[in-house]
Amino acid sequence: MLKSGWFWLFIALGIFWSLGAYNRLVRLRAAIGAQFISLESVLLQFQEVVQQAVSAASTSPQLWGSAYLPELEVDPWTRLQVSAGLLTVAMSRMQTHPLEPDSTQALQDAADELQLAWAGLIHPDAFYVNVPEALQQRWLALDMLVQPEVQRFNASITDYNHAIAQYPAALLATLFQFHPARPLA
């Protein structure tokens, strides 16, 4: 049986197929990392807007006001700065572990908190503050820019998850511990 040419042909085809399937899974996993870098560049621009808003507020003390939100136990400016810091931490974790569901959840939670902090800062009923109009417009523009990036990131995750679920590539995914990733909401 080992002398049969067909046997060795099937062994060779199996090995080449396995290498090709493994390379595809690795490429799809790398595509998620590449898409995250693109998403991260947009998310970092939110950090810049926060820093510019804080700088504007520090040069104009009337922007700080004296309002205190008892339900949050923190003033809106501090909440905004802390939320921006948490987003930075979540992005750095996501850089090293883009496929872990905990990393994705932490990034989603931090981004949601930053959006809530910004909305609380500029909402006229919540706080009497005059964030410069240019910064408010830039924030809105970034909101529009981040959506396509999130969609592309989620599409790469969907492609990856679909590839590791397909038979027979699922056997290789299990063997090499390729786990499903969680898309951003």
C-alpha positions in Angstrom: 0.0 0.0 0.0 2.8 2.4 0.8 4.3 1.8 -2.7 1.1 2.9 -4.4 1.5 6.2 -6.2 -2.1 7.1 -5.4 -1.4 6.9 -1.7 1.5 9.3 -1.9 -0.5 11.6 -4.1 -3.3 11.8 -1.6 -0.8 12.4 1.2 0.8 15.2 -0.7 -2.6 16.8 -1.6 -3.6 16.6 2.1 -0.4 18.3 3.2 -0.6 21.0 0.6 -4.3 21.6 1.4 -3.5 21.8 5.1 -0.8 24.4 4.5 -3.0 26.4 2.3 -5.9 26.3 4.7 -3.6 27.2 7.6 -2.1 30.1 5.7 -5.6 31.4 4.9 -6.6 31.3 8.6 -3.4 33.2 9.5 -4.0 35.8 6.8 -7.5 36.3 8.0 -6.3 36.7 11.5 -3.7 39.2 10.4 -6.4 41.1 8.4 -8.2 41.7 11.7 -5.0 43.2 13.2 -4.6 45.4 10.1 -8.2 46.6 10.3 -7.8 47.4 14.0 -4.9 49.6 13.2 -7.1 51.6 10.8 -9.8 51.8 13.4 -7.4 52.8 16.1 -6.1 55.7 14.0 -9.7 57.1 14.0 -10.2 56.4 17.7 -7.0 58.2 18.6 -8.4 61.3 17.0 -11.1 61.3 19.6 -8.3 61.5 22.2 -7.0 64.6 20.4 -10.4 66.3 20.5 -10.6 65.5 24.3 -7.2 67.0 24.8 -8.1 70.1 22.8 -11.3 70.5 24.7 -9.5 70.2 28.1 -6.8 72.7 26.8 -9.5 75.1 25.8 -11.2 74.8 29.1 -8.0 75.3 31.0 -7.3 78.5 29.2 -10.9 79.7 29.8 -11.8 78.9 33.4 -15.4 79.7 32.9 -15.7 76.5 30.8 -14.9 74.4 33.9 -17.8 75.8 35.8 -18.6 74.4 39.2 -21.2 71.9 38.3 -21.0 68.6 40.0 -23.1 65.6 39.0 -23.9 63.7 42.2 -25.1 60.6 40.3 -21.7 60.3 38.8 -19.7 61.5 41.8 -17.4 63.4 39.4 -17.5 66.5 37.4 -18.0 66.2 33.6 -14.5 67.3 32.7 -12.9 64.6 34.9 -15.3 62.0 33.6 -14.3 63.0 30.0 -10.6 62.7 30.8 -10.9 59.4 32.6 -13.0 58.0 29.8 -10.4 59.0 27.3 -7.7 57.4 29.4 -9.8 54.1 29.6 -10.1 54.2 25.8 -6.4 54.4 25.5 -5.9 51.5 27.8 -8.5 49.4 26.0 -6.9 50.2 22.6 -3.5 49.1 23.8 -4.9 45.9 25.1 -6.7 45.4 21.8 -3.4 45.9 19.9 -1.9 42.9 21.6 -5.0 40.7 21.8 -7.4 41.7 19.0 -9.2 38.4 19.0 -10.0 38.0 22.7 -13.6 38.7 23.5 -12.6 40.5 26.7 -10.4 43.0 24.7 -13.3 43.7 22.4 -15.7 44.2 25.2 -13.4 46.5 27.0 -12.9 48.6 23.9 -16.6 48.8 23.3 -17.3 49.8 26.9 -14.6 52.4 26.9 -15.8 53.9 23.6 -19.4 54.0 24.9 -18.3 55.7 28.1 -16.4 58.3 26.2 -19.4 59.0 24.0 -21.6 59.3 27.1 -19.0 61.6 28.8 -18.9 63.9 25.8 -22.6 64.0 25.4 -22.9 64.8 29.1 -20.4 67.6 28.7 -22.1 69.3 25.8 -25.7 68.7 26.7 -27.2 72.0 27.7 -29.4 70.5 30.5 -26.6 68.5 32.0 -23.9 71.1 32.3 -23.5 74.8 31.4 -20.4 74.6 29.3 -19.5 76.2 26.0 -17.2 73.6 24.3 -15.9 75.4 21.2 -18.1 74.8 18.2 -15.1 73.7 16.1 -14.5 70.8 18.5 -18.1 69.8 18.6 -18.1 69.7 14.8 -14.9 67.7 14.7 -16.4 65.2 17.2 -19.4 64.8 14.9 -17.2 64.3 11.9 -15.2 61.7 13.8 -18.4 59.9 14.7 -19.1 59.7 11.0 -15.6 58.4 10.2 -15.5 55.7 12.9 -18.7 53.9 11.6 -17.2 52.7 8.3 -14.0 51.6 10.2 -16.0 49.6 12.7 -18.0 48.0 9.8 -14.8 47.0 8.0 -13.3 45.7 11.3 -16.5 43.7 12.0 -16.5 42.4 8.4 -12.9 41.1 8.8 -14.0 39.4 12.1 -17.0 37.9 10.3 -14.8 36.5 7.5 -12.4 35.0 10.1 -15.2 33.5 12.2 -16.8 32.0 9.1 -13.5 30.5 7.9 -12.7 28.8 11.2 -16.2 27.4 11.3 -16.1 25.8 7.9 -15.4 22.1 7.6 -12.6 20.9 7.1 -10.7 24.1 8.0 -12.5 23.8 11.4 -10.3 20.8 12.1 -7.2 22.9 11.6 -8.7 25.8 13.6 -9.3 23.4 16.5 -5.8 21.9 16.2 -4.0 25.2 16.1 -6.4 26.9 18.6 -8.0 29.5 16.4 -10.9 30.8 18.5 -13.8 32.9 17.2 -13.5 36.7 17.7 -16.2 39.1 18.9 -17.2 42.0 16.6 -17.7 45.5 18.0 -21.3 46.7 18.4 
